[in-house]
Amino acid sequence: MPLSLLADLRTMWAAHRDPVWLFRNKRGTSHVDPGVVSKAFQSARLAVAIKEEAKPHSLRHSFATRLIEHGVPAETVRILLGHASIKTTQGYLHLTEAARKELNDTVGGFSVPLFD
């Protein structure tokens, strides 16, 4: 995690010290409204000129993918994502382009790539 993000999260938590919600609603009674998250996500996506359609849930997939790429066991990813079953987590366990290339380079010697 970038240190600047960690600093921002610590500042946010220190401001409200809610023991349950890091991102809470205006009243402090529950989590932030999903519509607010979606609107902020789309605004940030457009601000950095990402033209592909994406939803906030894409962040979960990216997070899970990066963990797997860095060798974090699937069971740990399951726990971090809050899944009750590893079967739910399996939907996040796909090969990225970098992982495909690394696998093809590692196995090597094939005239046709193992994974396209």
PyMOL commands that set and color helices and strands:
alter all, ss='L'
color gray80, all
select helices_A, chain A and resi 3-16+34-47+57-69+74-81+86-90+97-107
alter helices_A, ss='H'
color red, helices_A
deselect
rebuild
show_as cartoon
